[in-house]
């Protein structure tokens, strides 16, 4: 039995995701992680940077991702936007007109698309104004229409020609991309759409939306396409005919020259149509070849009423900026995974974490150190019951704070990095936490540090002249992650070649989700 997931389902899911992000009971975070991807071990690859592996979509791998998560930045309503493909207006280019009936048996004439949303039927101009093409001068005789010569720049509510060239194009203005969105989200591939189109009180959006509500203005149908002109119809210019179907009130004026229908102009758009036919009965008494006129049915109530459906908004952009504004995100580290996690929980609690950012790393503050330590070094400490093990993720020499991650690579079989039995498994496979004690923390590269067991707090003043916020709370020299390990649902994951940070670096992360 044949079945399909419709475009409208994808558009709905995109909207549901945005609504879920905006819902204050949820917390979505863009996160970064995995500071040592080229080491040997579970989930890593020595060729990571030159041949980055695809993420694995199973619970085991996602748990590994959670182990190596470093930092998360909350996604706010201002940082999630619905997207469409970017199609720039350019003089001399042919664009397709909006049609409700593109399909495998009725491909769009220029891009040969079987679905409306793959056709090039809208444009963004040089002023970041977006228009839909209502007419491109095409017909059953000239199916591809004309080249566009006049750039649309108007903001009138009714469809209009853009200039005086006579190129046959009629454009409908929809919206202008806001300056703030241009700065934050500008892309050569996508256009960001205004948020909350259905409920926005922005005057320009309200005007376009209300103009597209045919229940209020009987203005639904904007175009009748001449698929075939027919022959033998009663000659005459300006003959007004009814459009019949499941709606009401639509009328079209037709010109008949030499028995052929040569032009159509909507005189009343009507409302409530999902299909329509032009009633040619009054002019067809002598018709020898039947004409085929196709009323083009806009989405929903009319053009501009629901731009998400009209433009096929099945993509969502999620934005986050990582910078040096907080020490939650170490500047002395690298990362190679970027993802989105929903509703992680606060450490030691079942409550959803709700702060603006989180650190998912453990941290140790030292009173003194010897030797050097680098990202990816293995660290050890003798603790009650065994040995605590971890990977160094960052070290700040000014504050003497070491951040670390613990994952299964340290506890699995150290030759095969899987669950094959090995000598000593009863003691070395168990995960122990680092402790506030006199026992030093050492590394496999010769580093040694004494935990500052007398330090409790969130700020330090190592030079005596400047108070530094450590962003996380330390107790006796040890800080826990701010979220529970493995909590939340990882809904997006991207493996990347290693990105090395520095204290002045900012990362603008833009994640595009396609539904």
N, C-alpha and C positions, 0 to 999 in steps of 0.2 A: 504494500500500500504506500503510495507516494505521500510525502508530507514535507513541510518546510517550516522553519522558524522565520517569521515575517520581519520585514524592516521595522514595522511599527513596534514589535516586541523589543527590538534592540534599542529603539529610541526611548521606549518606556523604561527599559532597564537603566539607560544612561540617566534619565531623570530621577529614577528611584535612588541611584547611587548618590547623586548630588543632594537629594533630600536627606539621605542618611547621614552625609557629612555635615550638613547644616543643622541637623537635629542635635540639640545640646546634650542629649543623654548619651551620645556616642563620642568617642575620641579616636580620630584617625591621625596617624603619624607617618610622615616620610622618614625612613631610617637609613642609616649607612652601617656597614659592617664588614667583617672578614679582613683583618689587617695583614694576614700572612698567607695569601692564597697559593703561593708557589712552593710552600713547604710540603714535605711528604705527610700524608695523613688522609683521613676520611674527608671527602669533599674538596680536596685541594688537587692541584695539578702543576707540575714543574713548568709546563708550557702555558700556564694561565694567561700570561700577558700577550703571547703571540698567537695562541689558539684558545681563546676563552671558552670554557665549556658552557653549554646550556644548563640552566638550573633544572633540577629534577623535581617533578611535582609529586612528591609523596611525603608522608608524615615524617619519615626518618630524616630526609634532607631538610625539611622545614624546621625540625627540632635543632639540627646542626646550625641552621641560619640563626635561630633564636639564641643559641649558645654564643655566637660570635657577633651578635648585634652590638653596636657601640653607642649610637646616639640617635634620638628621634626628635623631629620638629613637628609640632601639631599643625594640621591642615585646618585652616579657618574658612569660613564661607567666602572670604575675599580671595582665597587661593585655590578655588575649584571652579572651573569654567567648562561649559559645553562648547564643542568644537565642530567645525565643518572644514572640508577641504578648501584650500585657498585657490581661487581662480581669478587671476588679475585681468582687468580689462586692458586690451591693447588694440590700438587702431589697426584695422585691416584683418582682424580675426573674426572667424565665424563662430557664433555661439548658438547653442540649441535653445529652443523655447521650452518653457514649462509645459509638460503634458502629463496627464494622469494615467496614460495607458501604454507607456513603454513596457516592452516585454520581450521574451525570446522570439515571438513572432512579429513584433513591431519594434525593432531596434531603433534607438535614437540615431538620427541620420549622420551625425558627424563622428561621435565617439563609438558608435555601434554598441551602446550600452543597453542591457536588457532590463535595467532598473533605473528609475528616475534619478536616484541619488548618485549614480556614476556618470550621469550626463553633465555637460557643462552648460547649465541653464541659469546660472547666477554669476555675478562678478563683484569684485571689490575694486573701487576706483582708486585714483592716486590720493584722494582725500580720505580714505578709509571709510567710504560710504558703500553700503552693500545694496545691490539691486537684483531683482529677479527678472528674467527675460519673458515677457508676456507674448511678444511677437517678434520674429526675426525675418519677416517677409517671405516665409516659406509657404509652400502649398504642395499639393500632389503633383504639380508640374515641375516645381523647383523645390525639391525636398530638403535641400541643405540650407536654403535661405541665402541671405546676403552677408557680405563682410560688414562688420560694425565700423562706422566711420566717426560717430559722434560719442564722445565719452559722457556718460550720464553723470551729472553733478547736482541735479535738483533734489529738493526734499518735499516736493508736492505729494499729496496723498494719493492722487489718482495717477494711473499709468499714463506715461507720456513719451513722445519722441524726445531724444536727447539734444537734437539740433536740427539744422535745416538741410542736411545733406540728402535727405530722402532715402536713407539706407534701409528703411522699412522696419527698424527696430522700435519696439515699445517696451519701456522699462518701468518696473514698479519699485519705488524706493521702500526699503525695509527698515534699516537702522544704520547708525554710524558707530564704529568701534570707538570706545571712549579713550581719551588720551592716557589715562592711567593703565588701561588694558594694553595699549600700544607699547608703553614703556615696559610693563612687567611681562607680557605674554607674546610680544610680537614674534612672528614666525614667517618664514618663507613658504611654509607648507600648509598652515592652518589659519583659520579665522576664528577668533573667540566671539561667542554670542553673549548678548546681555543676559544677566541673571533674572530669574523670576518674571519672565515675560508676561505671564498671565495675570500677575498681581502687581507688577511694577506701577509706581505712581509717577515715574518720569514723564514729563509732559510730551516729549516727542514719541516715546514708546506708546503711551496711552492713545495719542492721536492715530498712530498707525494701526494699533490693535483695534480701536473702536471703528475705524474706517473699514477694517476687514470683517466686521461683524455684520453679515448680511441680514441677520434677524432684525437689525436696527435700521439698515439703510437700503435693503433690497438691491445689493450691489455685488452679488456673488460671481457670476460668470463674466469674464472679461474678453473672451475670444471665442470665435467659431472658426475652426480650421477648415479650409476648402480642400478636402482630400481628392475629390473629383468634381469637375464643374458641371457634368451632365450636358444634355443638349435638348433643344426644343422647348425650353422654359419661356414664359412670357417676358418679353423684353421690358425693361424699365429700370430707372435709377431711383434708389431710396424706397424700396418696397419693404415695409415692416411686417415681420412674421413672428409668430409665437414659438418659443422653445418649450416643448412639452416634455414631461418626464415625471419624476417623483417630487419635484419642486414646483414652484409657481412664480409667475411674474416676470420671467425673463423674455426679452424680445430682441430680435436682431434685424437690422436693416441690410437688405441684399441688393446688389446691382446685377442686372442681367443684361448682357450685351451679346447680340448674335445668338440668343438662345442659351448662352452659357453663363453660369454664375461666376462673376469676376471679382467680387469684393463683398466682404461682410463687416459690419460694424455693430457692436452691441449698443442698443439704445436703452435697455434696462436689464440689469444683471440678475434680478430676482433673488430667490433664496431657497434653501432646502434641497438642492439638487445633488444627487449622487450619480445620476446619468441624465442625459437629455437628448432630444432629437428636434431638429428644426422642422416645423410643420410647413411643408412646401405645397400643400394641397391647393392653395389659392392661385398658384402660378404654374402648376404642373399639368394642366389639362392636355397640352400638346407635347409633353416631354417624351422624347424618343429614347433618351439614355438617362437613367436616374442619377442624380447627383448624390454625393456623400459629403454631408457637412457634419463636422464633429464639434459639438460644444465642449470646450476644455473646462473640466471641473476642477476648481481649486481645492486644496486640502481644507478640511474642516469647514468653517463658515465662509472663508474667503481669504484672498491673498493678504498676508500680514497679521491675520488673527492668531495663528499659532506657528511661529517661525521655526520651532524645533521640528515639527512634523513637516513643514514646508521645505526645509533645507536638509532634512535627514540627519539630525543631530544625534548620532549614535556614538560619539566619541567624547571623552571627558579629559581635560587637562588638570593635573594636580601639580601645584607649584610649592616649592619650599626653598628658602635661602639659608645656607649654612655659612656662618662667619665666625669671627673671633669675639663675638659679644658675650659668650659664656664659655667657661672652662668645662662645661659638660661635654663639649665636643673638642677633643684634644687637637691642638694644632701640630703636635709632634707625632703624627701618625699617618697611616695610609688606609685607604678602604677600597674594596673591590666588589661590594654588593650594595645595591640600592633597592629599597622596597617600600611597601606600604603595609602597616599593621593596624588592625582595628581593635580597639578596646583592650589594650594591655592593662593589667591590674597593678595597683600600688603594692610595693614590697610588703610582704607579711599580711596582706589583706585580700579580700575578694572584690573590693571596690575598684571601679574603673579609674585608671589614672587620668587626671584631667589638666595637668599643668601644661605650660606652653612648650616645654621640651623635657626630655628625660635622658639620663645616662643609664645604660643597661650593663655597665661594667662595674666590677668590684675595684676598689682602690686602696692603696696602702701609702701611708705617709711615714717617711723615714726621718730619723734624727741624724743619721750619718750614713754615708755610703763609701764604698771603695770600688774601683773598676768602672767600666762602662756597660751600659745596657742599651740594646737596640730593639726596635719593633720586631716581634717574631721570636725573640729569645725565649727559651723555656725557663720558668722560674719555679723554685721549690722552697718548701719550709717544712721542717719537722713539726708536726702538730699532734694533738691527742689522738691516738689510734693509728697513726700512719703518716703519710706525706701528702701535703697539699701541693698541687701542680697547676700551672697555668701558663698562658702565653702573654708576654709583655705586649701591650697594645700601644702604650705611650709612656714617656717619662719626662716630667718637667723638672729640670735641674734647679730652677729657682725655688720652687715650692717643695721639692723632693717628694713629689707625688707620682707613684707608679700606678697605672691603670692596667687591668689584666682581664683576660677572658679564659674560661675553662670549657673545653669541649671534648668530645669522645676521642679525638685523635690522640690525646694524652693517656687514655686508659684502655683502649683496644689493644689487640696484638700489635706490637711495635714493628713487626716485620711486614705483616699483611694488612694492617689497619682494618681488621674486621673482627668477628667474634670467634675466630679459631682459638682454641685453648692454648695457653702458654704458661711457662713456668713462672710462678709468683702471682698468678691471677688473683688469688684470694686476698692479697694485700694491695697490689698495685692497680687493680681495676676499680677500686672504690674511690669515689670522689669525696675529697675532704676540703673544707673551706680553710682559707688562711686565717690565722689567729693573731690576736694582740698578745704577744709574748716576747720574751727575751731571745727566742730562737730567731736567728737571722734568716732573711730571705736571700737566696742565692740564685744564680743563673748558670746555664750551661756554658756561658762565655766568660765566667770569672767575676761577675758582679756580686757584690754582697751589700745588704742593707739592713740596718737595725730599725725596727718599727718604733716610731715615736709613741710609746704607750701612754705618755702623759698628755697627748694632744687630743682634745675633744672640741669640736666646733665646725664651723663652715667657712671661717676666714683665717688667714694667717698673715703674718707680717715679717717675712724672713729677713728683710734688710733693715727693719726698724723704722723705715720712712714711708712705706706704702702698704696699705692693707689690701690683700688679694682675696677675692672670693673664690673658694674652691668649688662652688656650685652644689656640692653634695655634702651631707652631714657625716662627719667623722666621729667615731667613738673610740677613744684609746688607740688612735692611729689607724683604724680600719673603717672603711665605708662600704656599705652594701650598695648593690644596684638600686635604682629607684623604682624599677618594675620587677615583678616576679618572672623568673626565668621561664621562657616558653609560653608566657601568657599572651593572650590576644590571638587574632587570626591574621596570618600573613596572606594578603589577598593579591599581592603583586611582588615579583622578584626579578631583578635584572643583574646578571653577572657582568662585570666590566673589567677591563685591564686596570691594574693598580693606579690609584690616584693619590699622589703624595701631596700633603698639605704643608702650608707654612703659616706663620702668624698673621700675615696680611691677606691671606687667600679667602675668597668668597666663592661658594659654589651655588649657582642657581640650578636647582634640580627641577626639570619639567618632565613629568611622567604622563604619557598619553595612554589612556585606557580605551579600548575599542570594544563595544558590546555587540 
